[in-house]
Amino acid sequence: MNTEHRRIVVGGLQVQIVRKGIKNLHLGVYPPNGRVRVAAPLAVSDHAVRLAVVRKLGWIKRQRAKFADQARQSRRELVSGETHHFLGRTYRLSVVEHRGPSRVVLRGRATLELWTRPGSAASTRDRVLQRWYRDRLCELVPPLLAKWEPAIGVYAADWRIRKMKTKWGACSVDARRIWLNLELAKKPARCLEYLVVHELVHLIERRHNDRFTRLMDTHLPLWRQRRDELNSEPLAQTNWSY
């Protein structure tokens, strides 16, 4: 699919325009910082995009205000006493220094122990924690795929996890591959399930159009609530969303 990317300024707002082979114009405002993006048909002019944005300026500003008020985590130093999240729950970090292999252990419903070598740098401790998050997602995703692929009637050839700066997930339709943001390990399990369903539906309909909405309504009727819950969760200091 041919695409064209450019930026314009409307009412003091920077607007990203992505032109591609679609039939309708779609305008979105994305957390964490209220990025404004317009997906437009190849033949739609900048002037037409500008008019569409002007008509929606009130709504855009309200959405950006919501994101500005959204809670954000402070920078993590990976020291005892910090709060960290796993599957929507808050845990108090306890750093345990020892000379054996590094690992992460959940203690009950309130403590996350990070076992690491004495004097290890914060970056090293962070890598241990991120690897643990990745391993947990690798355990959680296959059962969701086993549940939803036959229900939706579509199968992913591959799925992968990575840190993503602007999305919770993505879908490479031609390769039939779905991507999931590593940060999803911190969010409620129902939000992870919503993302899996969302990306599988993209294997049927690549755009966020009426057909996509109908498919989501059919398979996961409460998907909007889960989407809103995901986007209302505290954001990591690094910027991302969906």
Secondary structure, DSSP 4 states (H G I P E B T S, - for coil): --EEEEEEEETTEEEEEEEES-SS-EEEEETTTTEEEEEEETT--HHHHHHHHHHTHHHHHHHHHHHHHS-BPPPP---TT-EEEETTEEEEEEEEE-SS--EEEEETTTEEEEEE-TT--HHHHHHHHHHHHHHHHHHHHHHHHHHHHHHHT---SEEEEE--SS-SEEEETTTTEEEEEGGGGGS-HHHHHHHHHHHHHHTT--SSSHHHHHHHHHH-TTHHHHHHHHHHSPBPSS----
